Amino acid sequence: MSIWGLIASASIVVQLVMLILLAASVFSWIVIFQRIRVLKEAKKVSSTFEDSFWSGIDLSQLYQKLTQDGRKVAGMENIFISGIKEFTRLRKSHDVMPDAIMDGVQRAMRVALYREEEKLDKHLPFLATVGSTSPYIGLFGTVWGIMHSFIGLAEVQQATLATVAPGIAEALIATAIGLAAAIPAVIAYNRFSTAAESLGASYENFADEFTSILHRKVHVREGGAA
């Protein structure tokens, strides 16, 4: 009796369950490594952008720096660009009131914010699904394997532990594979959800702070023009 021997001798249903769980585990680890890279890059971009934004640099210069040819923007950078583009466009229209300008800026940044939050949450539902369903799929394989083992046991003259043990052992492997797929997925989902919520909160705080800055700018302009 070996692990591979038990898997090879398992029933078709149990083998299919094991194959499904193995595929779910492989895809889970692909998502885990991809999410680690994405979240790490998002934190780095946010930190670098905040340092530049609060360094006192002129907003137009920062915009030009971020929109250089071939430069990819993400996270807070995208929110900033969406807000400043809409602010500049509406401000050029002299018949647009300051409150209307700020409403347009807030809508543009809100859309950009939602898109960035979607990027952070991408594939997390898959991890949640694997984490919640894999134990039950493995349990189904276990129940089926044990049932198949007892059916075979009824066909022999003398029931011994050696007769029933292989069938039960191969069935329990399905539960083990289910737990092996579920545990990393659950841990990763919890960690990535927390990191995504933290980054999303920082995006929202920046959007509020940037809105306040632009609000002062547009009303100072109106005050000066008056």
C-alpha positions as CSV (number, residue, x, y, z in Angstrom):
1,M,0.0,0.0,0.0
2,S,1.4,3.3,-1.1
3,I,-0.2,6.7,-1.8
4,W,0.2,6.4,-5.5
5,G,-1.0,2.8,-5.5
6,L,-4.1,3.8,-3.5
7,I,-4.9,6.6,-6.0
8,A,-4.3,4.4,-9.0
9,S,-6.6,1.7,-7.5
10,A,-9.4,4.1,-6.5
11,S,-12.7,4.1,-8.2
12,I,-13.4,6.4,-11.2
13,V,-15.5,8.8,-9.1
14,V,-12.9,9.2,-6.4
15,Q,-10.2,9.7,-9.0
16,L,-12.3,12.4,-10.7
17,V,-12.8,14.1,-7.3
18,M,-9.0,14.0,-6.7
19,L,-8.4,15.4,-10.2
20,I,-10.8,18.3,-9.6
21,L,-9.3,19.1,-6.3
22,L,-5.8,19.0,-7.7
23,A,-6.7,21.4,-10.5
24,A,-8.3,23.7,-8.0
25,S,-5.2,23.6,-5.9
26,V,-2.9,24.4,-8.9
27,F,-5.1,27.3,-10.0
28,S,-5.2,28.6,-6.5
29,W,-1.5,28.7,-6.2
30,I,-1.3,30.5,-9.6
31,V,-3.8,33.1,-8.3
32,I,-1.9,33.4,-5.0
33,F,1.4,34.2,-6.6
34,Q,-0.2,36.6,-9.1
35,R,-2.0,38.4,-6.3
36,I,1.2,38.7,-4.3
37,R,2.8,40.4,-7.2
38,V,-0.1,42.7,-7.9
39,L,-0.6,43.8,-4.3
40,K,3.1,44.3,-3.8
41,E,3.4,46.5,-6.9
42,A,0.3,48.4,-5.9
43,K,1.8,49.2,-2.5
44,K,5.0,50.3,-4.1
45,V,3.2,52.6,-6.6
46,S,1.1,54.2,-3.9
47,S,4.1,54.8,-1.7
48,T,6.1,56.4,-4.5
49,F,3.3,58.5,-5.8
50,E,2.4,59.8,-2.3
51,D,6.0,60.8,-1.8
52,S,5.9,62.8,-5.0
53,F,2.4,64.3,-4.5
54,W,3.1,65.6,-1.0
55,S,6.6,66.8,-1.9
56,G,5.2,70.1,-3.0
57,I,5.6,69.5,-6.7
58,D,3.3,71.4,-9.0
59,L,0.3,69.4,-10.0
60,S,0.7,70.1,-13.7
61,Q,4.3,68.9,-13.6
62,L,3.3,65.8,-11.8
63,Y,0.6,65.1,-14.4
64,Q,3.1,65.5,-17.2
65,K,5.5,63.2,-15.4
66,L,2.9,60.5,-15.1
67,T,1.5,60.8,-18.6
68,Q,4.9,60.5,-20.4
69,D,4.8,58.2,-23.5
70,G,4.9,54.6,-22.6
71,R,4.5,55.1,-18.9
72,K,1.9,52.8,-17.2
73,V,-0.1,54.3,-14.4
74,A,-2.0,52.4,-11.7
75,G,-3.6,52.9,-8.3
76,M,-3.4,56.4,-6.9
77,E,-1.8,57.6,-10.1
78,N,-4.8,56.7,-12.1
79,I,-7.1,58.4,-9.6
80,F,-5.0,61.5,-9.7
81,I,-4.9,61.6,-13.5
82,S,-8.7,61.1,-13.8
83,G,-9.3,63.9,-11.4
84,I,-6.8,66.5,-12.8
85,K,-7.9,65.8,-16.4
86,E,-11.6,66.4,-15.6
87,F,-10.7,69.4,-13.5
88,T,-8.7,71.0,-16.3
89,R,-11.3,70.2,-18.9
90,L,-14.2,71.7,-16.9
91,R,-12.1,74.7,-15.7
92,K,-11.5,75.8,-19.3
93,S,-15.2,76.2,-19.8
94,H,-15.9,79.6,-18.3
95,D,-19.7,79.0,-18.1
96,V,-19.3,76.0,-15.6
97,M,-19.9,76.9,-12.0
98,P,-17.3,75.8,-9.3
99,D,-19.7,73.3,-7.8
100,A,-20.4,71.7,-11.2
101,I,-16.6,71.4,-11.7
102,M,-16.1,69.7,-8.4
103,D,-19.1,67.3,-9.1
104,G,-17.5,66.3,-12.4
105,V,-14.1,65.8,-10.7
106,Q,-15.6,63.7,-8.0
107,R,-17.5,61.5,-10.5
108,A,-14.3,61.0,-12.5
109,M,-12.2,60.0,-9.5
110,R,-15.0,57.8,-8.2
111,V,-15.0,55.8,-11.4
112,A,-11.2,55.5,-11.4
113,L,-11.4,54.5,-7.7
114,Y,-13.9,51.7,-8.4
115,R,-11.8,50.4,-11.3
116,E,-8.7,50.3,-9.1
117,E,-10.6,48.5,-6.3
118,E,-11.8,45.9,-8.8
119,K,-8.2,45.3,-9.8
120,L,-7.3,44.7,-6.2
121,D,-10.2,42.2,-5.7
122,K,-9.7,40.4,-8.9
123,H,-9.7,36.5,-8.6
124,L,-10.4,36.7,-4.8
125,P,-13.8,35.2,-5.2
126,F,-12.1,32.2,-6.8
127,L,-10.0,31.7,-3.7
128,A,-13.0,32.0,-1.5
129,T,-14.9,29.4,-3.6
130,V,-12.0,27.0,-3.5
131,G,-11.6,27.5,0.3
132,S,-15.3,26.9,1.0
133,T,-16.1,24.1,-1.4
134,S,-12.9,21.9,-1.5
135,P,-13.5,20.2,1.9
136,Y,-17.0,19.3,0.8
137,I,-15.8,18.0,-2.6
138,G,-13.2,15.9,-0.8
139,L,-15.8,14.7,1.7
140,F,-18.0,13.6,-1.2
141,G,-15.1,11.5,-2.6
142,T,-14.5,10.0,0.9
143,V,-18.1,9.1,1.3
144,W,-18.3,7.6,-2.1
145,G,-15.0,5.6,-1.6
146,I,-16.1,4.2,1.8
147,M,-19.5,3.3,0.3
148,H,-17.8,1.5,-2.6
149,S,-15.5,-0.2,-0.1
150,F,-18.4,-1.6,1.9
151,I,-20.2,-2.7,-1.2
152,G,-17.1,-4.7,-2.1
153,L,-16.9,-6.0,1.4
154,A,-20.3,-7.6,1.2
155,E,-19.1,-9.8,-1.7
156,V,-16.3,-11.5,0.3
157,Q,-16.8,-14.5,2.6
158,Q,-14.7,-13.3,5.5
159,A,-14.4,-9.6,6.3
160,T,-11.0,-8.5,7.7
161,L,-9.3,-5.2,8.3
162,A,-6.9,-5.9,5.4
163,T,-9.9,-6.3,3.1
164,V,-11.6,-2.9,3.9
165,A,-8.5,-0.8,4.8
166,P,-7.3,0.0,1.2
167,G,-10.8,1.2,0.2
168,I,-11.1,3.4,3.3
169,A,-7.5,4.7,2.9
170,E,-8.0,5.7,-0.8
171,A,-11.3,7.5,0.2
172,L,-9.6,9.4,3.0
173,I,-7.0,10.7,0.5
174,A,-9.7,12.7,-1.2
175,T,-10.4,14.5,2.1
176,A,-6.7,15.1,2.6
177,I,-6.4,16.6,-0.9
178,G,-9.5,18.7,-0.3
179,L,-8.0,20.2,2.9
180,A,-4.7,20.7,1.1
181,A,-6.5,22.8,-1.5
182,A,-8.8,24.7,0.9
183,I,-6.3,25.7,3.7
184,P,-3.9,27.8,1.5
185,A,-6.9,29.3,-0.4
186,V,-8.6,30.5,2.8
187,I,-5.4,31.9,4.3
188,A,-4.5,33.7,1.1
189,Y,-8.1,35.0,0.7
190,N,-8.1,36.5,4.2
191,R,-4.7,38.1,3.8
192,F,-5.4,39.5,0.3
193,S,-8.8,40.8,1.3
194,T,-7.2,42.7,4.2
195,A,-4.5,44.1,2.0
196,A,-7.0,45.1,-0.7
197,E,-9.2,46.8,1.9
198,S,-6.3,48.7,3.3
199,L,-5.2,49.9,-0.2
200,G,-8.8,50.7,-1.1
201,A,-9.1,52.9,2.1
202,S,-5.9,54.7,1.2
203,Y,-7.2,55.3,-2.3
204,E,-10.4,56.8,-0.9
205,N,-8.5,59.0,1.6
206,F,-6.3,60.3,-1.2
207,A,-9.4,61.0,-3.4
208,D,-10.9,63.0,-0.5
209,E,-7.7,65.0,0.1
210,F,-7.2,65.7,-3.6
211,T,-10.8,66.8,-3.9
212,S,-10.2,69.3,-1.0
213,I,-7.1,70.7,-2.8
214,L,-8.9,71.1,-6.1
215,H,-11.9,72.6,-4.2
216,R,-9.7,75.3,-2.7
217,K,-8.1,76.0,-6.1
218,V,-11.3,76.5,-8.0
219,H,-12.8,78.7,-5.3
220,V,-9.7,80.8,-5.0
221,R,-9.9,81.3,-8.7
222,E,-13.5,82.4,-8.4
223,G,-12.7,84.7,-5.5
224,G,-9.8,86.3,-7.4
225,A,-11.9,86.7,-10.5
226,A,-14.6,88.4,-8.5
